[in-house]
Amino acid sequence: MNRELSYYEFSQLSKEEQQELVMNSAEPIGSTKRRDVDFELFRLYDFYVEIVYNADRTKVVSLTSYLKSTH
């Protein structure tokens, strides 16, 4: 994909397409680990995406997108 997607367009993609786009195009912001899960936050275009992995990072537990706050 060459063009920037909106938050809505991103949310319409399959989880696999979302994950691929994040891994190839997003800017990593930070990560943390709690017990047996890893959390990683990315900036993609004008919104954020959080990916949660199992402890050995072999499986994505969840992928959630968030709009930037306007205040």
mmCIF file of the N, C-alpha and C atoms, coordinates in Angstrom:
data_MODEL
# 
_entry.id   MODEL 
# 
loop_
_atom_site.group_PDB 
_atom_site.id 
_atom_site.type_symbol 
_atom_site.label_atom_id 
_atom_site.label_alt_id 
_atom_site.label_comp_id 
_atom_site.label_asym_id 
_atom_site.label_entity_id 
_atom_site.label_seq_id 
_atom_site.pdbx_PDB_ins_code 
_atom_site.Cartn_x 
_atom_site.Cartn_y 
_atom_site.Cartn_z 
_atom_site.occupancy 
_atom_site.B_iso_or_equiv 
_atom_site.pdbx_formal_charge 
_atom_site.auth_seq_id 
_atom_site.auth_comp_id 
_atom_site.auth_asym_id 
_atom_site.auth_atom_id 
_atom_site.pdbx_PDB_model_num 
ATOM 1   N N  . MET A 1 1  ? 0.832   -1.184  0.000  1.00 0.00 ? 1  MET A N  1 
ATOM 2   C CA . MET A 1 1  ? 0.000   0.000   0.000  1.00 0.00 ? 1  MET A CA 1 
ATOM 3   C C  . MET A 1 1  ? 0.872   1.240   0.000  1.00 0.00 ? 1  MET A C  1 
ATOM 4   N N  . ASN A 1 2  ? 0.604   2.138   -0.924 1.00 0.00 ? 2  ASN A N  1 
ATOM 5   C CA . ASN A 1 2  ? 1.427   3.326   -1.051 1.00 0.00 ? 2  ASN A CA 1 
ATOM 6   C C  . ASN A 1 2  ? 0.825   4.538   -0.362 1.00 0.00 ? 2  ASN A C  1 
ATOM 7   N N  . ARG A 1 3  ? -0.455  4.565   -0.173 1.00 0.00 ? 3  ARG A N  1 
ATOM 8   C CA . ARG A 1 3  ? -1.088  5.757   0.371  1.00 0.00 ? 3  ARG A CA 1 
ATOM 9   C C  . ARG A 1 3  ? -1.413  5.578   1.849  1.00 0.00 ? 3  ARG A C  1 
ATOM 10  N N  . GLU A 1 4  ? -1.641  6.703   2.481  1.00 0.00 ? 4  GLU A N  1 
ATOM 11  C CA . GLU A 1 4  ? -1.991  6.688   3.887  1.00 0.00 ? 4  GLU A CA 1 
ATOM 12  C C  . GLU A 1 4  ? -3.439  6.254   4.064  1.00 0.00 ? 4  GLU A C  1 
ATOM 13  N N  . LEU A 1 5  ? -3.678  5.380   5.011  1.00 0.00 ? 5  LEU A N  1 
ATOM 14  C CA . LEU A 1 5  ? -5.044  4.927   5.303  1.00 0.00 ? 5  LEU A CA 1 
ATOM 15  C C  . LEU A 1 5  ? -5.615  5.723   6.465  1.00 0.00 ? 5  LEU A C  1 
ATOM 16  N N  . SER A 1 6  ? -6.903  5.904   6.446  1.00 0.00 ? 6  SER A N  1 
ATOM 17  C CA . SER A 1 6  ? -7.575  6.516   7.589  1.00 0.00 ? 6  SER A CA 1 
ATOM 18  C C  . SER A 1 6  ? -7.761  5.441   8.677  1.00 0.00 ? 6  SER A C  1 
ATOM 19  N N  . TYR A 1 7  ? -8.073  5.909   9.863  1.00 0.00 ? 7  TYR A N  1 
ATOM 20  C CA . TYR A 1 7  ? -8.367  4.995   10.966 1.00 0.00 ? 7  TYR A CA 1 
ATOM 21  C C  . TYR A 1 7  ? -9.506  4.051   10.566 1.00 0.00 ? 7  TYR A C  1 
ATOM 22  N N  . TYR A 1 8  ? -10.556 4.597   9.938  1.00 0.00 ? 8  TYR A N  1 
ATOM 23  C CA . TYR A 1 8  ? -11.694 3.786   9.528  1.00 0.00 ? 8  TYR A CA 1 
ATOM 24  C C  . TYR A 1 8  ? -11.280 2.733   8.495  1.00 0.00 ? 8  TYR A C  1 
ATOM 25  N N  . GLU A 1 9  ? -10.492 3.131   7.496  1.00 0.00 ? 9  GLU A N  1 
ATOM 26  C CA . GLU A 1 9  ? -10.047 2.183   6.469  1.00 0.00 ? 9  GLU A CA 1 
ATOM 27  C C  . GLU A 1 9  ? -9.201  1.074   7.091  1.00 0.00 ? 9  GLU A C  1 
ATOM 28  N N  . PHE A 1 10 ? -8.328  1.450   8.024  1.00 0.00 ? 10 PHE A N  1 
ATOM 29  C CA . PHE A 1 10 ? -7.505  0.461   8.718  1.00 0.00 ? 10 PHE A CA 1 
ATOM 30  C C  . PHE A 1 10 ? -8.391  -0.525  9.467  1.00 0.00 ? 10 PHE A C  1 
ATOM 31  N N  . SER A 1 11 ? -9.413  -0.015  10.138 1.00 0.00 ? 11 SER A N  1 
ATOM 32  C CA . SER A 1 11 ? -10.285 -0.890  10.938 1.00 0.00 ? 11 SER A CA 1 
ATOM 33  C C  . SER A 1 11 ? -11.085 -1.866  10.072 1.00 0.00 ? 11 SER A C  1 
ATOM 34  N N  . GLN A 1 12 ? -11.222 -1.577  8.772  1.00 0.00 ? 12 GLN A N  1 
ATOM 35  C CA . GLN A 1 12 ? -11.952 -2.461  7.871  1.00 0.00 ? 12 GLN A CA 1 
ATOM 36  C C  . GLN A 1 12 ? -11.083 -3.598  7.323  1.00 0.00 ? 12 GLN A C  1 
ATOM 37  N N  . LEU A 1 13 ? -9.768  -3.515  7.512  1.00 0.00 ? 13 LEU A N  1 
ATOM 38  C CA . LEU A 1 13 ? -8.858  -4.575  7.063  1.00 0.00 ? 13 LEU A CA 1 
ATOM 39  C C  . LEU A 1 13 ? -8.984  -5.796  7.970  1.00 0.00 ? 13 LEU A C  1 
ATOM 40  N N  . SER A 1 14 ? -8.604  -6.946  7.478  1.00 0.00 ? 14 SER A N  1 
ATOM 41  C CA . SER A 1 14 ? -8.557  -8.140  8.332  1.00 0.00 ? 14 SER A CA 1 
ATOM 42  C C  . SER A 1 14 ? -7.454  -7.957  9.371  1.00 0.00 ? 14 SER A C  1 
ATOM 43  N N  . LYS A 1 15 ? -7.519  -8.702  10.450 1.00 0.00 ? 15 LYS A N  1 
ATOM 44  C CA . LYS A 1 15 ? -6.472  -8.614  11.489 1.00 0.00 ? 15 LYS A CA 1 
ATOM 45  C C  . LYS A 1 15 ? -5.110  -8.962  10.910 1.00 0.00 ? 15 LYS A C  1 
ATOM 46  N N  . GLU A 1 16 ? -5.053  -9.889  9.977  1.00 0.00 ? 16 GLU A N  1 
ATOM 47  C CA . GLU A 1 16 ? -3.785  -10.265 9.357  1.00 0.00 ? 16 GLU A CA 1 
ATOM 48  C C  . GLU A 1 16 ? -3.226  -9.101  8.529  1.00 0.00 ? 16 GLU A C  1 
ATOM 49  N N  . GLU A 1 17 ? -4.101  -8.427  7.766  1.00 0.00 ? 17 GLU A N  1 
ATOM 50  C CA . GLU A 1 17 ? -3.669  -7.269  6.982  1.00 0.00 ? 17 GLU A CA 1 
ATOM 51  C C  . GLU A 1 17 ? -3.236  -6.117  7.889  1.00 0.00 ? 17 GLU A C  1 
ATOM 52  N N  . GLN A 1 18 ? -3.974  -5.921  8.976  1.00 0.00 ? 18 GLN A N  1 
ATOM 53  C CA . GLN A 1 18 ? -3.605  -4.874  9.937  1.00 0.00 ? 18 GLN A CA 1 
ATOM 54  C C  . GLN A 1 18 ? -2.222  -5.155  10.519 1.00 0.00 ? 18 GLN A C  1 
ATOM 55  N N  . GLN A 1 19 ? -1.999  -6.382  10.951 1.00 0.00 ? 19 GLN A N  1 
ATOM 56  C CA . GLN A 1 19 ? -0.718  -6.744  11.554 1.00 0.00 ? 19 GLN A CA 1 
ATOM 57  C C  . GLN A 1 19 ? 0.428   -6.556  10.552 1.00 0.00 ? 19 GLN A C  1 
ATOM 58  N N  . GLU A 1 20 ? 0.227   -6.980  9.327  1.00 0.00 ? 20 GLU A N  1 
ATOM 59  C CA . GLU A 1 20 ? 1.261   -6.840  8.306  1.00 0.00 ? 20 GLU A CA 1 
ATOM 60  C C  . GLU A 1 20 ? 1.580   -5.368  8.048  1.00 0.00 ? 20 GLU A C  1 
ATOM 61  N N  . LEU A 1 21 ? 0.555   -4.543  7.971  1.00 0.00 ? 21 LEU A N  1 
ATOM 62  C CA . LEU A 1 21 ? 0.760   -3.122  7.744  1.00 0.00 ? 21 LEU A CA 1 
ATOM 63  C C  . LEU A 1 21 ? 1.518   -2.479  8.903  1.00 0.00 ? 21 LEU A C  1 
ATOM 64  N N  . VAL A 1 22 ? 1.153   -2.831  10.122 1.00 0.00 ? 22 VAL A N  1 
ATOM 65  C CA . VAL A 1 22 ? 1.852   -2.295  11.299 1.00 0.00 ? 22 VAL A CA 1 
ATOM 66  C C  . VAL A 1 22 ? 3.317   -2.715  11.275 1.00 0.00 ? 22 VAL A C  1 
ATOM 67  N N  . MET A 1 23 ? 3.582   -3.982  11.028 1.00 0.00 ? 23 MET A N  1 
ATOM 68  C CA . MET A 1 23 ? 4.963   -4.477  11.041 1.00 0.00 ? 23 MET A CA 1 
ATOM 69  C C  . MET A 1 23 ? 5.813   -3.845  9.937  1.00 0.00 ? 23 MET A C  1 
ATOM 70  N N  . ASN A 1 24 ? 5.204   -3.502  8.813  1.00 0.00 ? 24 ASN A N  1 
ATOM 71  C CA . ASN A 1 24 ? 5.961   -2.966  7.680  1.00 0.00 ? 24 ASN A CA 1 
ATOM 72  C C  . ASN A 1 24 ? 6.000   -1.449  7.615  1.00 0.00 ? 24 ASN A C  1 
ATOM 73  N N  . SER A 1 25 ? 5.046   -0.759  8.255  1.00 0.00 ? 25 SER A N  1 
ATOM 74  C CA . SER A 1 25 ? 4.939   0.686   8.033  1.00 0.00 ? 25 SER A CA 1 
ATOM 75  C C  . SER A 1 25 ? 4.857   1.542   9.293  1.00 0.00 ? 25 SER A C  1 
ATOM 76  N N  . ALA A 1 26 ? 4.590   0.952   10.437 1.00 0.00 ? 26 ALA A N  1 
ATOM 77  C CA . ALA A 1 26 ? 4.378   1.746   11.645 1.00 0.00 ? 26 ALA A CA 1 
ATOM 78  C C  . ALA A 1 26 ? 5.687   2.058   12.363 1.00 0.00 ? 26 ALA A C  1 
ATOM 79  N N  . GLU A 1 27 ? 5.628   3.129   13.148 1.00 0.00 ? 27 GLU A N  1 
ATOM 80  C CA . GLU A 1 27 ? 6.773   3.542   13.965 1.00 0.00 ? 27 GLU A CA 1 
ATOM 81  C C  . GLU A 1 27 ? 6.582   3.001   15.379 1.00 0.00 ? 27 GLU A C  1 
ATOM 82  N N  . PRO A 1 28 ? 7.521   2.189   15.888 1.00 0.00 ? 28 PRO A N  1 
ATOM 83  C CA . PRO A 1 28 ? 7.399   1.699   17.260 1.00 0.00 ? 28 PRO A CA 1 
ATOM 84  C C  . PRO A 1 28 ? 7.550   2.865   18.241 1.00 0.00 ? 28 PRO A C  1 
ATOM 85  N N  . ILE A 1 29 ? 6.693   2.912   19.240 1.00 0.00 ? 29 ILE A N  1 
ATOM 86  C CA . ILE A 1 29 ? 6.742   3.978   20.240 1.00 0.00 ? 29 ILE A CA 1 
ATOM 87  C C  . ILE A 1 29 ? 7.281   3.462   21.562 1.00 0.00 ? 29 ILE A C  1 
ATOM 88  N N  . GLY A 1 30 ? 6.831   2.284   21.958 1.00 0.00 ? 30 GLY A N  1 
ATOM 89  C CA . GLY A 1 30 ? 7.281   1.731   23.228 1.00 0.00 ? 30 GLY A CA 1 
ATOM 90  C C  . GLY A 1 30 ? 6.733   0.346   23.444 1.00 0.00 ? 30 GLY A C  1 
ATOM 91  N N  . SER A 1 31 ? 7.296   -0.310  24.448 1.00 0.00 ? 31 SER A N  1 
ATOM 92  C CA . SER A 1 31 ? 6.824   -1.656  24.779 1.00 0.00 ? 31 SER A CA 1 
ATOM 93  C C  . SER A 1 31 ? 6.992   -1.892  26.264 1.00 0.00 ? 31 SER A C  1 
ATOM 94  N N  . THR A 1 32 ? 6.230   -2.843  26.756 1.00 0.00 ? 32 THR A N  1 
ATOM 95  C CA . THR A 1 32 ? 6.323   -3.246  28.153 1.00 0.00 ? 32 THR A CA 1 
ATOM 96  C C  . THR A 1 32 ? 5.914   -4.706  28.256 1.00 0.00 ? 32 THR A C  1 
ATOM 97  N N  . LYS A 1 33 ? 6.270   -5.311  29.365 1.00 0.00 ? 33 LYS A N  1 
ATOM 98  C CA . LYS A 1 33 ? 5.941   -6.724  29.591 1.00 0.00 ? 33 LYS A CA 1 
ATOM 99  C C  . LYS A 1 33 ? 5.267   -6.841  30.951 1.00 0.00 ? 33 LYS A C  1 
ATOM 100 N N  . ARG A 1 34 ? 4.186   -7.609  30.994 1.00 0.00 ? 34 ARG A N  1 
ATOM 101 C CA . ARG A 1 34 ? 3.486   -7.898  32.248 1.00 0.00 ? 34 ARG A CA 1 
ATOM 102 C C  . ARG A 1 34 ? 3.216   -9.377  32.301 1.00 0.00 ? 34 ARG A C  1 
ATOM 103 N N  . ARG A 1 35 ? 3.752   -10.002 33.300 1.00 0.00 ? 35 ARG A N  1 
ATOM 104 C CA . ARG A 1 35 ? 3.615   -11.446 33.488 1.00 0.00 ? 35 ARG A CA 1 
ATOM 105 C C  . ARG A 1 35 ? 3.975   -12.197 32.221 1.00 0.00 ? 35 ARG A C  1 
ATOM 106 N N  . ASP A 1 36 ? 3.011   -12.792 31.558 1.00 0.00 ? 36 ASP A N  1 
ATOM 107 C CA . ASP A 1 36 ? 3.319   -13.629 30.400 1.00 0.00 ? 36 ASP A CA 1 
ATOM 108 C C  . ASP A 1 36 ? 2.875   -13.009 29.074 1.00 0.00 ? 36 ASP A C  1 
ATOM 109 N N  . VAL A 1 37 ? 2.737   -11.664 29.047 1.00 0.00 ? 37 VAL A N  1 
ATOM 110 C CA . VAL A 1 37 ? 2.376   -10.993 27.795 1.00 0.00 ? 37 VAL A CA 1 
ATOM 111 C C  . VAL A 1 37 ? 3.260   -9.766  27.550 1.00 0.00 ? 37 VAL A C  1 
ATOM 112 N N  . ASP A 1 38 ? 3.504   -9.484  26.279 1.00 0.00 ? 38 ASP A N  1 
ATOM 113 C CA . ASP A 1 38 ? 4.261   -8.310  25.849 1.00 0.00 ? 38 ASP A CA 1 
ATOM 114 C C  . ASP A 1 38 ? 3.306   -7.353  25.158 1.00 0.00 ? 38 ASP A C  1 
ATOM 115 N N  . PHE A 1 39 ? 3.415   -6.062  25.486 1.00 0.00 ? 39 PHE A N  1 
ATOM 116 C CA . PHE A 1 39 ? 2.598   -5.019  24.867 1.00 0.00 ? 39 PHE A CA 1 
ATOM 117 C C  . PHE A 1 39 ? 3.517   -4.131  24.053 1.00 0.00 ? 39 PHE A C  1 
ATOM 118 N N  . GLU A 1 40 ? 3.138   -3.841  22.813 1.00 0.00 ? 40 GLU A N  1 
ATOM 119 C CA . GLU A 1 40 ? 3.935   -2.964  21.977 1.00 0.00 ? 40 GLU A CA 1 
ATOM 120 C C  . GLU A 1 40 ? 3.009   -1.934  21.331 1.00 0.00 ? 40 GLU A C  1 
ATOM 121 N N  . LEU A 1 41 ? 3.412   -0.655  21.431 1.00 0.00 ? 41 LEU A N  1 
ATOM 122 C CA . LEU A 1 41 ? 2.614   0.431   20.884 1.00 0.00 ? 41 LEU A CA 1 
ATOM 123 C C  . LEU A 1 41 ? 3.310   1.021   19.665 1.00 0.00 ? 41 LEU A C  1 
ATOM 124 N N  . PHE A 1 42 ? 2.522   1.272   18.616 1.00 0.00 ? 42 PHE A N  1 
ATOM 125 C CA . PHE A 1 42 ? 3.031   1.808   17.355 1.00 0.00 ? 42 PHE A CA 1 
ATOM 126 C C  . PHE A 1 42 ? 2.231   3.043   16.952 1.00 0.00 ? 42 PHE A C  1 
ATOM 127 N N  . ARG A 1 43 ? 2.872   3.953   16.221 1.00 0.00 ? 43 ARG A N  1 
ATOM 128 C CA . ARG A 1 43 ? 2.172   5.057   15.571 1.00 0.00 ? 43 ARG A CA 1 
ATOM 129 C C  . ARG A 1 43 ? 2.078   4.706   14.096 1.00 0.00 ? 43 ARG A C  1 
ATOM 130 N N  . LEU A 1 44 ? 0.871   4.768   13.553 1.00 0.00 ? 44 LEU A N  1 
ATOM 131 C CA . LEU A 1 44 ? 0.638   4.472   12.137 1.00 0.00 ? 44 LEU A CA 1 
ATOM 132 C C  . LEU A 1 44 ? -0.251  5.584   11.589 1.00 0.00 ? 44 LEU A C  1 
ATOM 133 N N  . TYR A 1 45 ? 0.300   6.370   10.658 1.00 0.00 ? 45 TYR A N  1 
ATOM 134 C CA . TYR A 1 45 ? -0.426  7.508   10.082 1.00 0.00 ? 45 TYR A CA 1 
ATOM 135 C C  . TYR A 1 45 ? -0.870  8.439   11.195 1.00 0.00 ? 45 TYR A C  1 
ATOM 136 N N  . ASP A 1 46 ? -2.169  8.651   11.375 1.00 0.00 ? 46 ASP A N  1 
ATOM 137 C CA . ASP A 1 46 ? -2.619  9.580   12.423 1.00 0.00 ? 46 ASP A CA 1 
ATOM 138 C C  . ASP A 1 46 ? -3.337  8.865   13.570 1.00 0.00 ? 46 ASP A C  1 
ATOM 139 N N  . PHE A 1 47 ? -2.964  7.617   13.829 1.00 0.00 ? 47 PHE A N  1 
ATOM 140 C CA . PHE A 1 47 ? -3.549  6.865   14.939 1.00 0.00 ? 47 PHE A CA 1 
ATOM 141 C C  . PHE A 1 47 ? -2.505  5.911   15.515 1.00 0.00 ? 47 PHE A C  1 
ATOM 142 N N  . TYR A 1 48 ? -2.876  5.227   16.586 1.00 0.00 ? 48 TYR A N  1 
ATOM 143 C CA . TYR A 1 48 ? -1.984  4.293   17.274 1.00 0.00 ? 48 TYR A CA 1 
ATOM 144 C C  . TYR A 1 48 ? -2.522  2.880   17.176 1.00 0.00 ? 48 TYR A C  1 
ATOM 145 N N  . VAL A 1 49 ? -1.612  1.918   17.262 1.00 0.00 ? 49 VAL A N  1 
ATOM 146 C CA . VAL A 1 49 ? -1.991  0.506   17.268 1.00 0.00 ? 49 VAL A CA 1 
ATOM 147 C C  . VAL A 1 49 ? -1.211  -0.185  18.378 1.00 0.00 ? 49 VAL A C  1 
ATOM 148 N N  . GLU A 1 50 ? -1.922  -0.935  19.216 1.00 0.00 ? 50 GLU A N  1 
ATOM 149 C CA . GLU A 1 50 ? -1.286  -1.732  20.265 1.00 0.00 ? 50 GLU A CA 1 
ATOM 150 C C  . GLU A 1 50 ? -1.393  -3.198  19.866 1.00 0.00 ? 50 GLU A C  1 
ATOM 151 N N  . ILE A 1 51 ? -0.251  -3.875  19.917 1.00 0.00 ? 51 ILE A N  1 
ATOM 152 C CA . ILE A 1 51 ? -0.238  -5.318  19.672 1.00 0.00 ? 51 ILE A CA 1 
ATOM 153 C C  . ILE A 1 51 ? 0.195   -6.002  20.960 1.00 0.00 ? 51 ILE A C  1 
ATOM 154 N N  . VAL A 1 52 ? -0.561  -7.008  21.366 1.00 0.00 ? 52 VAL A N  1 
ATOM 155 C CA . VAL A 1 52 ? -0.255  -7.783  22.569 1.00 0.00 ? 52 VAL A CA 1 
ATOM 156 C C  . VAL A 1 52 ? 0.155   -9.178  22.119 1.00 0.00 ? 52 VAL A C  1 
ATOM 157 N N  . TYR A 1 53 ? 1.321   -9.607  22.584 1.00 0.00 ? 53 TYR A N  1 
ATOM 158 C CA . TYR A 1 53 ? 1.885   -10.915 22.232 1.00 0.00 ? 53 TYR A CA 1 
ATOM 159 C C  . TYR A 1 53 ? 1.919   -11.816 23.453 1.00 0.00 ? 53 TYR A C  1 
ATOM 160 N N  . ASN A 1 54 ? 1.951   -13.139 23.212 1.00 0.00 ? 54 ASN A N  1 
ATOM 161 C CA . ASN A 1 54 ? 2.224   -14.058 24.316 1.00 0.00 ? 54 ASN A CA 1 
ATOM 162 C C  . ASN A 1 54 ? 3.702   -13.908 24.693 1.00 0.00 ? 54 ASN A C  1 
ATOM 163 N N  . ALA A 1 55 ? 4.121   -14.500 25.798 1.00 0.00 ? 55 ALA A N  1 
ATOM 164 C CA . ALA A 1 55 ? 5.455   -14.278 26.352 1.00 0.00 ? 55 ALA A CA 1 
ATOM 165 C C  . ALA A 1 55 ? 6.589   -14.585 25.381 1.00 0.00 ? 55 ALA A C  1 
ATOM 166 N N  . ASP A 1 56 ? 6.467   -15.628 24.584 1.00 0.00 ? 56 ASP A N  1 
ATOM 167 C CA . ASP A 1 56 ? 7.556   -15.960 23.661 1.00 0.00 ? 56 ASP A CA 1 
ATOM 168 C C  . ASP A 1 56 ? 7.375   -15.322 22.282 1.00 0.00 ? 56 ASP A C  1 
ATOM 169 N N  . ARG A 1 57 ? 6.381   -14.409 22.177 1.00 0.00 ? 57 ARG A N  1 
ATOM 170 C CA . ARG A 1 57 ? 6.130   -13.607 20.968 1.00 0.00 ? 57 ARG A CA 1 
ATOM 171 C C  . ARG A 1 57 ? 5.870   -14.462 19.721 1.00 0.00 ? 57 ARG A C  1 
ATOM 172 N N  . THR A 1 58 ? 5.298   -15.625 19.930 1.00 0.00 ? 58 THR A N  1 
ATOM 173 C CA . THR A 1 58 ? 4.961   -16.484 18.792 1.00 0.00 ? 58 THR A CA 1 
ATOM 174 C C  . THR A 1 58 ? 3.507   -16.323 18.352 1.00 0.00 ? 58 THR A C  1 
ATOM 175 N N  . LYS A 1 59 ? 2.709   -15.624 19.173 1.00 0.00 ? 59 LYS A N  1 
ATOM 176 C CA . LYS A 1 59 ? 1.292   -15.473 18.853 1.00 0.00 ? 59 LYS A CA 1 
ATOM 177 C C  . LYS A 1 59 ? 0.822   -14.079 19.248 1.00 0.00 ? 59 LYS A C  1 
ATOM 178 N N  . VAL A 1 60 ? 0.076   -13.434 18.346 1.00 0.00 ? 60 VAL A N  1 
ATOM 179 C CA . VAL A 1 60 ? -0.562  -12.163 18.667 1.00 0.00 ? 60 VAL A CA 1 
ATOM 180 C C  . VAL A 1 60 ? -1.833  -12.467 19.448 1.00 0.00 ? 60 VAL A C  1 
ATOM 181 N N  . VAL A 1 61 ? -1.915  -11.926 20.643 1.00 0.00 ? 61 VAL A N  1 
ATOM 182 C CA . VAL A 1 61 ? -3.088  -12.132 21.489 1.00 0.00 ? 61 VAL A CA 1 
ATOM 183 C C  . VAL A 1 61 ? -4.196  -11.156 21.086 1.00 0.00 ? 61 VAL A C  1 
ATOM 184 N N  . SER A 1 62 ? -3.802  -9.903  20.818 1.00 0.00 ? 62 SER A N  1 
ATOM 185 C CA . SER A 1 62 ? -4.783  -8.919  20.369 1.00 0.00 ? 62 SER A CA 1 
ATOM 186 C C  . SER A 1 62 ? -4.096  -7.795  19.611 1.00 0.00 ? 62 SER A C  1 
ATOM 187 N N  . LEU A 1 63 ? -4.873  -7.118  18.796 1.00 0.00 ? 63 LEU A N  1 
ATOM 188 C CA . LEU A 1 63 ? -4.413  -5.953  18.055 1.00 0.00 ? 63 LEU A CA 1 
ATOM 189 C C  . LEU A 1 63 ? -5.545  -4.936  18.149 1.00 0.00 ? 63 LEU A C  1 
ATOM 190 N N  . THR A 1 64 ? -5.237  -3.755  18.706 1.00 0.00 ? 64 THR A N  1 
ATOM 191 C CA . THR A 1 64 ? -6.248  -2.735  18.931 1.00 0.00 ? 64 THR A CA 1 
ATOM 192 C C  . THR A 1 64 ? -5.749  -1.408  18.391 1.00 0.00 ? 64 THR A C  1 
ATOM 193 N N  . SER A 1 65 ? -6.607  -0.678  17.684 1.00 0.00 ? 65 SER A N  1 
ATOM 194 C CA . SER A 1 65 ? -6.221  0.633   17.163 1.00 0.00 ? 65 SER A CA 1 
ATOM 195 C C  . SER A 1 65 ? -6.949  1.725   17.943 1.00 0.00 ? 65 SER A C  1 
ATOM 196 N N  . TYR A 1 66 ? -6.290  2.898   18.049 1.00 0.00 ? 66 TYR A N  1 
ATOM 197 C CA . TYR A 1 66 ? -6.804  4.028   18.807 1.00 0.00 ? 66 TYR A CA 1 
ATOM 198 C C  . TYR A 1 66 ? -6.588  5.310   18.024 1.00 0.00 ? 66 TYR A C  1 
ATOM 199 N N  . LEU A 1 67 ? -7.560  6.171   18.046 1.00 0.00 ? 67 LEU A N  1 
ATOM 200 C CA . LEU A 1 67 ? -7.392  7.500   17.472 1.00 0.00 ? 67 LEU A CA 1 
ATOM 201 C C  . LEU A 1 67 ? -6.605  8.374   18.436 1.00 0.00 ? 67 LEU A C  1 
ATOM 202 N N  . LYS A 1 68 ? -5.838  9.312   17.905 1.00 0.00 ? 68 LYS A N  1 
ATOM 203 C CA . LYS A 1 68 ? -5.123  10.269  18.761 1.00 0.00 ? 68 LYS A CA 1 
ATOM 204 C C  . LYS A 1 68 ? -6.135  11.156  19.449 1.00 0.00 ? 68 LYS A C  1 
ATOM 205 N N  . SER A 1 69 ? -5.838  11.509  20.674 1.00 0.00 ? 69 SER A N  1 
ATOM 206 C CA . SER A 1 69 ? -6.688  12.422  21.423 1.00 0.00 ? 69 SER A CA 1 
ATOM 207 C C  . SER A 1 69 ? -6.523  13.837  20.867 1.00 0.00 ? 69 SER A C  1 
ATOM 208 N N  . THR A 1 70 ? -7.600  14.587  20.835 1.00 0.00 ? 70 THR A N  1 
ATOM 209 C CA . THR A 1 70 ? -7.531  15.949  20.322 1.00 0.00 ? 70 THR A CA 1 
ATOM 210 C C  . THR A 1 70 ? -7.306  16.979  21.411 1.00 0.00 ? 70 THR A C  1 
ATOM 211 N N  . HIS A 1 71 ? -7.184  16.561  22.682 1.00 0.00 ? 71 HIS A N  1 
ATOM 212 C CA . HIS A 1 71 ? -6.886  17.527  23.744 1.00 0.00 ? 71 HIS A CA 1 
ATOM 213 C C  . HIS A 1 71 ? -5.643  17.173  24.458 1.00 0.00 ? 71 HIS A C  1 
# 
